[in-house]
Amino acid sequence: MKLVIQIPAFNESEHLPIALAALLRSLPGVGQVEILVIDDGSTDGTRETALKMELTGSFDFHGTGVWRRHSELGWTHAWGSKGQMSL
């Protein structure tokens, strides 16, 4: 079984490293845990922070990574759009 943890984010560059560090990397009975950051048009470098964490090896998205909207549409829209695409 694979678990994908979706994190909607808007201007969370400062808090993203703390949140990602607190996430479980493995769970009993789950073969793979992937993290998906959904950047809702942030202007503070949220996407860049997430990508930099992966490039420097401080966090591994296991191929899931960062999905970015180019304008702020809100959490409901971000969750709905990506949720439909990931099913």
PDB file of N, CA, C and O in Angstrom:
ATOM      1  N   MET A   1       0.838  -1.170   0.000  1.00  0.00           N
ATOM      2  CA  MET A   1       0.000   0.000   0.000  1.00  0.00           C
ATOM      3  C   MET A   1       0.893   1.247   0.000  1.00  0.00           C
ATOM      4  O   MET A   1       1.944   1.276   0.641  1.00  0.00           O
ATOM      5  N   LYS A   2       0.451   2.269  -0.730  1.00  0.00           N
ATOM      6  CA  LYS A   2       1.177   3.541  -0.774  1.00  0.00           C
ATOM      7  C   LYS A   2       0.303   4.623  -0.136  1.00  0.00           C
ATOM      8  O   LYS A   2      -0.903   4.676  -0.374  1.00  0.00           O
ATOM      9  N   LEU A   3       0.914   5.474   0.665  1.00  0.00           N
ATOM     10  CA  LEU A   3       0.234   6.600   1.294  1.00  0.00           C
ATOM     11  C   LEU A   3       0.830   7.887   0.737  1.00  0.00           C
ATOM     12  O   LEU A   3       2.046   8.072   0.759  1.00  0.00           O
ATOM     13  N   VAL A   4      -0.027   8.775   0.238  1.00  0.00           N
ATOM     14  CA  VAL A   4       0.427  10.084  -0.238  1.00  0.00           C
ATOM     15  C   VAL A   4      -0.144  11.135   0.711  1.00  0.00           C
ATOM     16  O   VAL A   4      -1.360  11.278   0.837  1.00  0.00           O
ATOM     17  N   ILE A   5       0.747  11.867   1.375  1.00  0.00           N
ATOM     18  CA  ILE A   5       0.347  12.944   2.279  1.00  0.00           C
ATOM     19  C   ILE A   5       0.379  14.242   1.487  1.00  0.00           C
ATOM     20  O   ILE A   5       1.430  14.654   0.995  1.00  0.00           O
ATOM     21  N   GLN A   6      -0.783  14.886   1.367  1.00  0.00           N
ATOM     22  CA  GLN A   6      -0.886  16.142   0.622  1.00  0.00           C
ATOM     23  C   GLN A   6      -0.857  17.309   1.604  1.00  0.00           C
ATOM     24  O   GLN A   6      -1.596  17.336   2.588  1.00  0.00           O
ATOM     25  N   ILE A   7       0.022  18.279   1.310  1.00  0.00           N
ATOM     26  CA  ILE A   7       0.159  19.458   2.168  1.00  0.00           C
ATOM     27  C   ILE A   7      -0.167  20.703   1.352  1.00  0.00           C
ATOM     28  O   ILE A   7       0.676  21.171   0.588  1.00  0.00           O
ATOM     29  N   PRO A   8      -1.390  21.257   1.500  1.00  0.00           N
ATOM     30  CA  PRO A   8      -1.684  22.522   0.836  1.00  0.00           C
ATOM     31  C   PRO A   8      -0.906  23.642   1.524  1.00  0.00           C
ATOM     32  O   PRO A   8      -0.867  23.707   2.752  1.00  0.00           O
ATOM     33  N   ALA A   9      -0.292  24.518   0.742  1.00  0.00           N
ATOM     34  CA  ALA A   9       0.539  25.565   1.340  1.00  0.00           C
ATOM     35  C   ALA A   9       0.376  26.883   0.587  1.00  0.00           C
ATOM     36  O   ALA A   9       0.372  26.912  -0.644  1.00  0.00           O
ATOM     37  N   PHE A  10       0.244  27.950   1.328  1.00  0.00           N
ATOM     38  CA  PHE A  10       0.241  29.300   0.761  1.00  0.00           C
ATOM     39  C   PHE A  10       1.144  30.160   1.634  1.00  0.00           C
ATOM     40  O   PHE A  10       0.850  30.398   2.806  1.00  0.00           O
ATOM     41  N   ASN A  11       2.237  30.619   1.054  1.00  0.00           N
ATOM     42  CA  ASN A  11       3.223  31.442   1.770  1.00  0.00           C
ATOM     43  C   ASN A  11       3.680  30.778   3.078  1.00  0.00           C
ATOM     44  O   ASN A  11       3.605  31.371   4.154  1.00  0.00           O
ATOM     45  N   GLU A  12       4.150  29.543   2.954  1.00  0.00           N
ATOM     46  CA  GLU A  12       4.610  28.766   4.109  1.00  0.00           C
ATOM     47  C   GLU A  12       6.100  28.453   4.031  1.00  0.00           C
ATOM     48  O   GLU A  12       6.552  27.470   4.620  1.00  0.00           O
ATOM     49  N   SER A  13       6.865  29.263   3.321  1.00  0.00           N
ATOM     50  CA  SER A  13       8.291  29.005   3.156  1.00  0.00           C
ATOM     51  C   SER A  13       9.009  28.860   4.494  1.00  0.00           C
ATOM     52  O   SER A  13       9.881  28.004   4.641  1.00  0.00           O
ATOM     53  N   GLU A  14       8.651  29.680   5.458  1.00  0.00           N
ATOM     54  CA  GLU A  14       9.297  29.658   6.769  1.00  0.00           C
ATOM     55  C   GLU A  14       8.928  28.407   7.565  1.00  0.00           C
ATOM     56  O   GLU A  14       9.765  27.854   8.279  1.00  0.00           O
ATOM     57  N   HIS A  15       7.672  27.961   7.443  1.00  0.00           N
ATOM     58  CA  HIS A  15       7.178  26.847   8.253  1.00  0.00           C
ATOM     59  C   HIS A  15       7.311  25.483   7.585  1.00  0.00           C
ATOM     60  O   HIS A  15       7.248  24.458   8.264  1.00  0.00           O
ATOM     61  N   LEU A  16       7.491  25.454   6.279  1.00  0.00           N
ATOM     62  CA  LEU A  16       7.521  24.191   5.547  1.00  0.00           C
ATOM     63  C   LEU A  16       8.615  23.234   6.032  1.00  0.00           C
ATOM     64  O   LEU A  16       8.325  22.053   6.220  1.00  0.00           O
ATOM     65  N   PRO A  17       9.851  23.682   6.243  1.00  0.00           N
ATOM     66  CA  PRO A  17      10.877  22.749   6.726  1.00  0.00           C
ATOM     67  C   PRO A  17      10.510  22.105   8.067  1.00  0.00           C
ATOM     68  O   PRO A  17      10.810  20.932   8.292  1.00  0.00           O
ATOM     69  N   ILE A  18       9.872  22.854   8.944  1.00  0.00           N
ATOM     70  CA  ILE A  18       9.463  22.325  10.251  1.00  0.00           C
ATOM     71  C   ILE A  18       8.369  21.278  10.069  1.00  0.00           C
ATOM     72  O   ILE A  18       8.408  20.214  10.685  1.00  0.00           O
ATOM     73  N   ALA A  19       7.400  21.587   9.223  1.00  0.00           N
ATOM     74  CA  ALA A  19       6.296  20.648   8.983  1.00  0.00           C
ATOM     75  C   ALA A  19       6.799  19.360   8.338  1.00  0.00           C
ATOM     76  O   ALA A  19       6.403  18.269   8.746  1.00  0.00           O
ATOM     77  N   LEU A  20       7.661  19.477   7.341  1.00  0.00           N
ATOM     78  CA  LEU A  20       8.168  18.287   6.658  1.00  0.00           C
ATOM     79  C   LEU A  20       9.022  17.433   7.589  1.00  0.00           C
ATOM     80  O   LEU A  20       8.984  16.205   7.512  1.00  0.00           O
ATOM     81  N   ALA A  21       9.785  18.068   8.458  1.00  0.00           N
ATOM     82  CA  ALA A  21      10.631  17.321   9.392  1.00  0.00           C
ATOM     83  C   ALA A  21       9.792  16.517  10.386  1.00  0.00           C
ATOM     84  O   ALA A  21      10.246  15.492  10.893  1.00  0.00           O
ATOM     85  N   ALA A  22       8.575  16.977  10.663  1.00  0.00           N
ATOM     86  CA  ALA A  22       7.722  16.315  11.648  1.00  0.00           C
ATOM     87  C   ALA A  22       6.926  15.148  11.059  1.00  0.00           C
ATOM     88  O   ALA A  22       6.315  14.381  11.803  1.00  0.00           O
ATOM     89  N   LEU A  23       6.928  15.009   9.748  1.00  0.00           N
ATOM     90  CA  LEU A  23       6.135  13.954   9.120  1.00  0.00           C
ATOM     91  C   LEU A  23       6.769  12.578   9.292  1.00  0.00           C
ATOM     92  O   LEU A  23       7.990  12.431   9.320  1.00  0.00           O
ATOM     93  N   LEU A  24       5.917  11.599   9.404  1.00  0.00           N
ATOM     94  CA  LEU A  24       6.380  10.215   9.458  1.00  0.00           C
ATOM     95  C   LEU A  24       6.909   9.808   8.096  1.00  0.00           C
ATOM     96  O   LEU A  24       6.298  10.122   7.074  1.00  0.00           O
ATOM     97  N   ARG A  25       8.015   9.124   8.069  1.00  0.00           N
ATOM     98  CA  ARG A  25       8.590   8.650   6.810  1.00  0.00           C
ATOM     99  C   ARG A  25       8.176   7.207   6.525  1.00  0.00           C
ATOM    100  O   ARG A  25       8.287   6.728   5.397  1.00  0.00           O
ATOM    101  N   SER A  26       7.696   6.522   7.568  1.00  0.00           N
ATOM    102  CA  SER A  26       7.245   5.149   7.375  1.00  0.00           C
ATOM    103  C   SER A  26       6.158   4.830   8.395  1.00  0.00           C
ATOM    104  O   SER A  26       6.123   5.390   9.491  1.00  0.00           O
ATOM    105  N   LEU A  27       5.287   3.928   8.008  1.00  0.00           N
ATOM    106  CA  LEU A  27       4.214   3.473   8.883  1.00  0.00           C
ATOM    107  C   LEU A  27       4.109   1.952   8.757  1.00  0.00           C
ATOM    108  O   LEU A  27       4.274   1.415   7.662  1.00  0.00           O
ATOM    109  N   PRO A  28       3.840   1.262   9.847  1.00  0.00           N
ATOM    110  CA  PRO A  28       3.664  -0.182   9.748  1.00  0.00           C
ATOM    111  C   PRO A  28       2.525  -0.525   8.782  1.00  0.00           C
ATOM    112  O   PRO A  28       1.442   0.056   8.863  1.00  0.00           O
ATOM    113  N   GLY A  29       2.767  -1.450   7.888  1.00  0.00           N
ATOM    114  CA  GLY A  29       1.751  -1.870   6.932  1.00  0.00           C
ATOM    115  C   GLY A  29       1.661  -1.015   5.687  1.00  0.00           C
ATOM    116  O   GLY A  29       0.881  -1.317   4.784  1.00  0.00           O
ATOM    117  N   VAL A  30       2.447   0.051   5.622  1.00  0.00           N
ATOM    118  CA  VAL A  30       2.449   0.936   4.453  1.00  0.00           C
ATOM    119  C   VAL A  30       3.796   0.772   3.757  1.00  0.00           C
ATOM    120  O   VAL A  30       4.845   1.013   4.354  1.00  0.00           O
ATOM    121  N   GLY A  31       3.758   0.358   2.487  1.00  0.00           N
ATOM    122  CA  GLY A  31       4.996   0.105   1.767  1.00  0.00           C
ATOM    123  C   GLY A  31       5.760   1.361   1.406  1.00  0.00           C
ATOM    124  O   GLY A  31       6.991   1.370   1.419  1.00  0.00           O
ATOM    125  N   GLN A  32       5.035   2.426   1.082  1.00  0.00           N
ATOM    126  CA  GLN A  32       5.701   3.650   0.641  1.00  0.00           C
ATOM    127  C   GLN A  32       4.903   4.860   1.109  1.00  0.00           C
ATOM    128  O   GLN A  32       3.678   4.893   0.987  1.00  0.00           O
ATOM    129  N   VAL A  33       5.604   5.852   1.645  1.00  0.00           N
ATOM    130  CA  VAL A  33       4.983   7.116   2.045  1.00  0.00           C
ATOM    131  C   VAL A  33       5.553   8.206   1.145  1.00  0.00           C
ATOM    132  O   VAL A  33       6.766   8.406   1.090  1.00  0.00           O
ATOM    133  N   GLU A  34       4.666   8.911   0.439  1.00  0.00           N
ATOM    134  CA  GLU A  34       5.085  10.021  -0.420  1.00  0.00           C
ATOM    135  C   GLU A  34       4.469  11.303   0.100  1.00  0.00           C
ATOM    136  O   GLU A  34       3.384  11.299   0.681  1.00  0.00           O
ATOM    137  N   ILE A  35       5.180  12.407  -0.119  1.00  0.00           N
ATOM    138  CA  ILE A  35       4.721  13.721   0.317  1.00  0.00           C
ATOM    139  C   ILE A  35       4.500  14.588  -0.915  1.00  0.00           C
ATOM    140  O   ILE A  35       5.345  14.638  -1.809  1.00  0.00           O
ATOM    141  N   LEU A  36       3.369  15.262  -0.956  1.00  0.00           N
ATOM    142  CA  LEU A  36       3.061  16.176  -2.048  1.00  0.00           C
ATOM    143  C   LEU A  36       2.736  17.541  -1.459  1.00  0.00           C
ATOM    144  O   LEU A  36       1.762  17.682  -0.721  1.00  0.00           O
ATOM    145  N   VAL A  37       3.546  18.546  -1.779  1.00  0.00           N
ATOM    146  CA  VAL A  37       3.280  19.918  -1.358  1.00  0.00           C
ATOM    147  C   VAL A  37       2.489  20.582  -2.483  1.00  0.00           C
ATOM    148  O   VAL A  37       2.937  20.615  -3.629  1.00  0.00           O
ATOM    149  N   ILE A  38       1.317  21.105  -2.152  1.00  0.00           N
ATOM    150  CA  ILE A  38       0.482  21.803  -3.124  1.00  0.00           C
ATOM    151  C   ILE A  38       0.616  23.297  -2.844  1.00  0.00           C
ATOM    152  O   ILE A  38       0.007  23.821  -1.911  1.00  0.00           O
ATOM    153  N   ASP A  39       1.414  23.972  -3.657  1.00  0.00           N
ATOM    154  CA  ASP A  39       1.669  25.402  -3.488  1.00  0.00           C
ATOM    155  C   ASP A  39       0.570  26.176  -4.197  1.00  0.00           C
ATOM    156  O   ASP A  39       0.432  26.086  -5.417  1.00  0.00           O
ATOM    157  N   ASP A  40      -0.202  26.927  -3.450  1.00  0.00           N
ATOM    158  CA  ASP A  40      -1.359  27.653  -3.981  1.00  0.00           C
ATOM    159  C   ASP A  40      -0.989  29.079  -4.386  1.00  0.00           C
ATOM    160  O   ASP A  40      -1.602  30.040  -3.923  1.00  0.00           O
ATOM    161  N   GLY A  41       0.018  29.210  -5.253  1.00  0.00           N
ATOM    162  CA  GLY A  41       0.390  30.529  -5.765  1.00  0.00           C
ATOM    163  C   GLY A  41       1.175  31.379  -4.783  1.00  0.00           C
ATOM    164  O   GLY A  41       1.056  32.604  -4.804  1.00  0.00           O
ATOM    165  N   SER A  42       1.964  30.771  -3.936  1.00  0.00           N
ATOM    166  CA  SER A  42       2.744  31.503  -2.929  1.00  0.00           C
ATOM    167  C   SER A  42       3.678  32.526  -3.575  1.00  0.00           C
ATOM    168  O   SER A  42       4.178  32.333  -4.683  1.00  0.00           O
ATOM    169  N   THR A  43       3.893  33.610  -2.850  1.00  0.00           N
ATOM    170  CA  THR A  43       4.802  34.658  -3.318  1.00  0.00           C
ATOM    171  C   THR A  43       6.052  34.757  -2.447  1.00  0.00           C
ATOM    172  O   THR A  43       6.880  35.645  -2.645  1.00  0.00           O
ATOM    173  N   ASP A  44       6.189  33.837  -1.477  1.00  0.00           N
ATOM    174  CA  ASP A  44       7.319  33.901  -0.544  1.00  0.00           C
ATOM    175  C   ASP A  44       8.384  32.836  -0.805  1.00  0.00           C
ATOM    176  O   ASP A  44       9.306  32.681  -0.004  1.00  0.00           O
ATOM    177  N   GLY A  45       8.273  32.104  -1.907  1.00  0.00           N
ATOM    178  CA  GLY A  45       9.273  31.090  -2.225  1.00  0.00           C
ATOM    179  C   GLY A  45       8.985  29.721  -1.635  1.00  0.00           C
ATOM    180  O   GLY A  45       9.903  28.918  -1.476  1.00  0.00           O
ATOM    181  N   THR A  46       7.728  29.436  -1.308  1.00  0.00           N
ATOM    182  CA  THR A  46       7.355  28.137  -0.746  1.00  0.00           C
ATOM    183  C   THR A  46       7.793  26.996  -1.659  1.00  0.00           C
ATOM    184  O   THR A  46       8.403  26.032  -1.197  1.00  0.00           O
ATOM    185  N   ARG A  47       7.488  27.097  -2.939  1.00  0.00           N
ATOM    186  CA  ARG A  47       7.851  26.042  -3.892  1.00  0.00           C
ATOM    187  C   ARG A  47       9.366  25.852  -3.933  1.00  0.00           C
ATOM    188  O   ARG A  47       9.865  24.728  -3.898  1.00  0.00           O
ATOM    189  N   GLU A  48      10.079  26.961  -4.006  1.00  0.00           N
ATOM    190  CA  GLU A  48      11.537  26.913  -4.080  1.00  0.00           C
ATOM    191  C   GLU A  48      12.136  26.298  -2.818  1.00  0.00           C
ATOM    192  O   GLU A  48      13.121  25.563  -2.892  1.00  0.00           O
ATOM    193  N   THR A  49      11.542  26.596  -1.656  1.00  0.00           N
ATOM    194  CA  THR A  49      12.015  26.022  -0.400  1.00  0.00           C
ATOM    195  C   THR A  49      11.864  24.506  -0.427  1.00  0.00           C
ATOM    196  O   THR A  49      12.786  23.783  -0.049  1.00  0.00           O
ATOM    197  N   ALA A  50      10.707  24.022  -0.870  1.00  0.00           N
ATOM    198  CA  ALA A  50      10.470  22.580  -0.935  1.00  0.00           C
ATOM    199  C   ALA A  50      11.443  21.914  -1.907  1.00  0.00           C
ATOM    200  O   ALA A  50      12.021  20.874  -1.592  1.00  0.00           O
ATOM    201  N   LEU A  51      11.622  22.503  -3.073  1.00  0.00           N
ATOM    202  CA  LEU A  51      12.538  21.925  -4.062  1.00  0.00           C
ATOM    203  C   LEU A  51      13.978  21.937  -3.563  1.00  0.00           C
ATOM    204  O   LEU A  51      14.728  20.989  -3.795  1.00  0.00           O
ATOM    205  N   LYS A  52      14.364  23.016  -2.877  1.00  0.00           N
ATOM    206  CA  LYS A  52      15.723  23.113  -2.339  1.00  0.00           C
ATOM    207  C   LYS A  52      15.958  22.033  -1.283  1.00  0.00           C
ATOM    208  O   LYS A  52      17.042  21.455  -1.217  1.00  0.00           O
ATOM    209  N   MET A  53      14.952  21.762  -0.462  1.00  0.00           N
ATOM    210  CA  MET A  53      15.081  20.721   0.559  1.00  0.00           C
ATOM    211  C   MET A  53      15.347  19.370  -0.097  1.00  0.00           C
ATOM    212  O   MET A  53      16.144  18.577   0.403  1.00  0.00           O
ATOM    213  N   GLU A  54      14.685  19.116  -1.205  1.00  0.00           N
ATOM    214  CA  GLU A  54      14.896  17.841  -1.895  1.00  0.00           C
ATOM    215  C   GLU A  54      16.276  17.799  -2.551  1.00  0.00           C
ATOM    216  O   GLU A  54      16.966  16.783  -2.474  1.00  0.00           O
ATOM    217  N   LEU A  55      16.677  18.882  -3.188  1.00  0.00           N
ATOM    218  CA  LEU A  55      17.971  18.910  -3.874  1.00  0.00           C
ATOM    219  C   LEU A  55      19.151  18.779  -2.916  1.00  0.00           C
ATOM    220  O   LEU A  55      20.166  18.173  -3.258  1.00  0.00           O
ATOM    221  N   THR A  56      19.019  19.346  -1.719  1.00  0.00           N
ATOM    222  CA  THR A  56      20.117  19.276  -0.752  1.00  0.00           C
ATOM    223  C   THR A  56      20.109  17.981   0.050  1.00  0.00           C
ATOM    224  O   THR A  56      21.001  17.746   0.865  1.00  0.00           O
ATOM    225  N   GLY A  57      19.103  17.142  -0.180  1.00  0.00           N
ATOM    226  CA  GLY A  57      19.035  15.861   0.508  1.00  0.00           C
ATOM    227  C   GLY A  57      18.441  15.917   1.902  1.00  0.00           C
ATOM    228  O   GLY A  57      18.445  14.911   2.611  1.00  0.00           O
ATOM    229  N   SER A  58      17.926  17.077   2.315  1.00  0.00           N
ATOM    230  CA  SER A  58      17.330  17.148   3.647  1.00  0.00           C
ATOM    231  C   SER A  58      15.910  16.592   3.655  1.00  0.00           C
ATOM    232  O   SER A  58      15.329  16.376   4.719  1.00  0.00           O
ATOM    233  N   PHE A  59      15.356  16.364   2.477  1.00  0.00           N
ATOM    234  CA  PHE A  59      14.023  15.759   2.387  1.00  0.00           C
ATOM    235  C   PHE A  59      13.893  15.065   1.045  1.00  0.00           C
ATOM    236  O   PHE A  59      14.358  15.584   0.030  1.00  0.00           O
ATOM    237  N   ASP A  60      13.263  13.890   1.029  1.00  0.00           N
ATOM    238  CA  ASP A  60      13.083  13.125  -0.206  1.00  0.00           C
ATOM    239  C   ASP A  60      11.590  12.956  -0.466  1.00  0.00           C
ATOM    240  O   ASP A  60      10.883  12.327   0.322  1.00  0.00           O
ATOM    241  N   PHE A  61      11.116  13.517  -1.571  1.00  0.00           N
ATOM    242  CA  PHE A  61       9.698  13.417  -1.918  1.00  0.00           C
ATOM    243  C   PHE A  61       9.371  12.110  -2.635  1.00  0.00           C
ATOM    244  O   PHE A  61       8.207  11.866  -2.954  1.00  0.00           O
ATOM    245  N   HIS A  62      10.368  11.266  -2.895  1.00  0.00           N
ATOM    246  CA  HIS A  62      10.172   9.980  -3.577  1.00  0.00           C
ATOM    247  C   HIS A  62       9.422  10.143  -4.892  1.00  0.00           C
ATOM    248  O   HIS A  62       8.555   9.335  -5.223  1.00  0.00           O
ATOM    249  N   GLY A  63       9.754  11.179  -5.633  1.00  0.00           N
ATOM    250  CA  GLY A  63       9.156  11.357  -6.948  1.00  0.00           C
ATOM    251  C   GLY A  63       7.828  12.087  -6.960  1.00  0.00           C
ATOM    252  O   GLY A  63       7.325  12.403  -8.038  1.00  0.00           O
ATOM    253  N   THR A  64       7.241  12.366  -5.807  1.00  0.00           N
ATOM    254  CA  THR A  64       5.943  13.041  -5.782  1.00  0.00           C
ATOM    255  C   THR A  64       6.139  14.542  -5.938  1.00  0.00           C
ATOM    256  O   THR A  64       5.635  15.129  -6.895  1.00  0.00           O
ATOM    257  N   GLY A  65       6.851  15.166  -5.029  1.00  0.00           N
ATOM    258  CA  GLY A  65       7.309  16.530  -5.179  1.00  0.00           C
ATOM    259  C   GLY A  65       6.363  17.650  -4.862  1.00  0.00           C
ATOM    260  O   GLY A  65       5.604  17.598  -3.893  1.00  0.00           O
ATOM    261  N   VAL A  66       6.419  18.669  -5.698  1.00  0.00           N
ATOM    262  CA  VAL A  66       5.698  19.917  -5.467  1.00  0.00           C
ATOM    263  C   VAL A  66       4.816  20.197  -6.671  1.00  0.00           C
ATOM    264  O   VAL A  66       5.276  20.198  -7.813  1.00  0.00           O
ATOM    265  N   TRP A  67       3.556  20.432  -6.397  1.00  0.00           N
ATOM    266  CA  TRP A  67       2.610  20.803  -7.445  1.00  0.00           C
ATOM    267  C   TRP A  67       2.246  22.255  -7.208  1.00  0.00           C
ATOM    268  O   TRP A  67       1.945  22.632  -6.075  1.00  0.00           O
ATOM    269  N   ARG A  68       2.265  23.089  -8.256  1.00  0.00           N
ATOM    270  CA  ARG A  68       2.069  24.526  -8.057  1.00  0.00           C
ATOM    271  C   ARG A  68       0.949  25.089  -8.915  1.00  0.00           C
ATOM    272  O   ARG A  68       0.857  24.822 -10.113  1.00  0.00           O
ATOM    273  N   ARG A  69       0.102  25.874  -8.264  1.00  0.00           N
ATOM    274  CA  ARG A  69      -0.911  26.675  -8.968  1.00  0.00           C
ATOM    275  C   ARG A  69      -0.279  28.058  -9.132  1.00  0.00           C
ATOM    276  O   ARG A  69       0.481  28.499  -8.270  1.00  0.00           O
ATOM    277  N   HIS A  70      -0.582  28.727 -10.210  1.00  0.00           N
ATOM    278  CA  HIS A  70       0.031  30.034 -10.451  1.00  0.00           C
ATOM    279  C   HIS A  70      -0.764  31.193  -9.870  1.00  0.00           C
ATOM    280  O   HIS A  70      -0.316  32.339  -9.911  1.00  0.00           O
ATOM    281  N   SER A  71      -1.929  30.904  -9.335  1.00  0.00           N
ATOM    282  CA  SER A  71      -2.695  31.943  -8.657  1.00  0.00           C
ATOM    283  C   SER A  71      -3.384  31.317  -7.458  1.00  0.00           C
ATOM    284  O   SER A  71      -3.665  30.119  -7.444  1.00  0.00           O
ATOM    285  N   GLU A  72      -3.651  32.134  -6.459  1.00  0.00           N
ATOM    286  CA  GLU A  72      -4.270  31.626  -5.237  1.00  0.00           C
ATOM    287  C   GLU A  72      -5.741  31.340  -5.493  1.00  0.00           C
ATOM    288  O   GLU A  72      -6.503  32.238  -5.850  1.00  0.00           O
ATOM    289  N   LEU A  73      -6.134  30.088  -5.309  1.00  0.00           N
ATOM    290  CA  LEU A  73      -7.532  29.703  -5.481  1.00  0.00           C
ATOM    291  C   LEU A  73      -8.116  29.102  -4.208  1.00  0.00           C
ATOM    292  O   LEU A  73      -9.291  28.736  -4.180  1.00  0.00           O
ATOM    293  N   GLY A  74      -7.323  28.997  -3.175  1.00  0.00           N
ATOM    294  CA  GLY A  74      -7.814  28.499  -1.897  1.00  0.00           C
ATOM    295  C   GLY A  74      -7.620  27.011  -1.707  1.00  0.00           C
ATOM    296  O   GLY A  74      -7.404  26.263  -2.660  1.00  0.00           O
ATOM    297  N   TRP A  75      -7.703  26.596  -0.442  1.00  0.00           N
ATOM    298  CA  TRP A  75      -7.470  25.193  -0.071  1.00  0.00           C
ATOM    299  C   TRP A  75      -8.454  24.253  -0.724  1.00  0.00           C
ATOM    300  O   TRP A  75      -8.063  23.201  -1.229  1.00  0.00           O
ATOM    301  N   THR A  76      -9.739  24.616  -0.723  1.00  0.00           N
ATOM    302  CA  THR A  76     -10.753  23.705  -1.266  1.00  0.00           C
ATOM    303  C   THR A  76     -10.461  23.394  -2.717  1.00  0.00           C
ATOM    304  O   THR A  76     -10.551  22.240  -3.137  1.00  0.00           O
ATOM    305  N   HIS A  77     -10.116  24.397  -3.478  1.00  0.00           N
ATOM    306  CA  HIS A  77      -9.821  24.190  -4.893  1.00  0.00           C
ATOM    307  C   HIS A  77      -8.540  23.384  -5.077  1.00  0.00           C
ATOM    308  O   HIS A  77      -8.479  22.490  -5.921  1.00  0.00           O
ATOM    309  N   ALA A  78      -7.519  23.700  -4.285  1.00  0.00           N
ATOM    310  CA  ALA A  78      -6.251  22.968  -4.392  1.00  0.00           C
ATOM    311  C   ALA A  78      -6.433  21.498  -4.039  1.00  0.00           C
ATOM    312  O   ALA A  78      -5.932  20.623  -4.745  1.00  0.00           O
ATOM    313  N   TRP A  79      -7.141  21.222  -2.961  1.00  0.00           N
ATOM    314  CA  TRP A  79      -7.381  19.829  -2.554  1.00  0.00           C
ATOM    315  C   TRP A  79      -8.205  19.112  -3.596  1.00  0.00           C
ATOM    316  O   TRP A  79      -7.894  17.983  -3.973  1.00  0.00           O
ATOM    317  N   GLY A  80      -9.262  19.765  -4.067  1.00  0.00           N
ATOM    318  CA  GLY A  80     -10.145  19.128  -5.048  1.00  0.00           C
ATOM    319  C   GLY A  80      -9.429  18.818  -6.339  1.00  0.00           C
ATOM    320  O   GLY A  80      -9.567  17.713  -6.864  1.00  0.00           O
ATOM    321  N   SER A  81      -8.668  19.757  -6.869  1.00  0.00           N
ATOM    322  CA  SER A  81      -7.976  19.558  -8.135  1.00  0.00           C
ATOM    323  C   SER A  81      -6.973  18.435  -8.041  1.00  0.00           C
ATOM    324  O   SER A  81      -6.966  17.546  -8.893  1.00  0.00           O
ATOM    325  N   LYS A  82      -6.126  18.448  -7.028  1.00  0.00           N
ATOM    326  CA  LYS A  82      -5.077  17.441  -6.934  1.00  0.00           C
ATOM    327  C   LYS A  82      -5.690  16.113  -6.523  1.00  0.00           C
ATOM    328  O   LYS A  82      -5.243  15.059  -6.974  1.00  0.00           O
ATOM    329  N   GLY A  83      -6.695  16.151  -5.683  1.00  0.00           N
ATOM    330  CA  GLY A  83      -7.333  14.907  -5.274  1.00  0.00           C
ATOM    331  C   GLY A  83      -7.909  14.166  -6.463  1.00  0.00           C
ATOM    332  O   GLY A  83      -7.797  12.943  -6.543  1.00  0.00           O
ATOM    333  N   GLN A  84      -8.519  14.883  -7.380  1.00  0.00           N
ATOM    334  CA  GLN A  84      -9.072  14.248  -8.573  1.00  0.00           C
ATOM    335  C   GLN A  84      -7.966  13.720  -9.462  1.00  0.00           C
ATOM    336  O   GLN A  84      -8.106  12.650 -10.055  1.00  0.00           O
ATOM    337  N   MET A  85      -6.852  14.462  -9.564  1.00  0.00           N
ATOM    338  CA  MET A  85      -5.761  14.031 -10.431  1.00  0.00           C
ATOM    339  C   MET A  85      -5.032  12.826  -9.854  1.00  0.00           C
ATOM    340  O   MET A  85      -4.479  12.027 -10.609  1.00  0.00           O
ATOM    341  N   SER A  86      -5.020  12.676  -8.519  1.00  0.00           N
ATOM    342  CA  SER A  86      -4.249  11.601  -7.921  1.00  0.00           C
ATOM    343  C   SER A  86      -5.021  10.310  -7.799  1.00  0.00           C
ATOM    344  O   SER A  86      -4.433   9.283  -7.459  1.00  0.00           O
ATOM    345  N   LEU A  87      -6.309  10.320  -8.062  1.00  0.00           N
ATOM    346  CA  LEU A  87      -7.113   9.096  -7.934  1.00  0.00           C
ATOM    347  C   LEU A  87      -6.908   8.159  -9.062  1.00  0.00           C
ATOM    348  O   LEU A  87      -7.515   7.089  -9.093  1.00  0.00           O
TER     349      LEU A  87
END
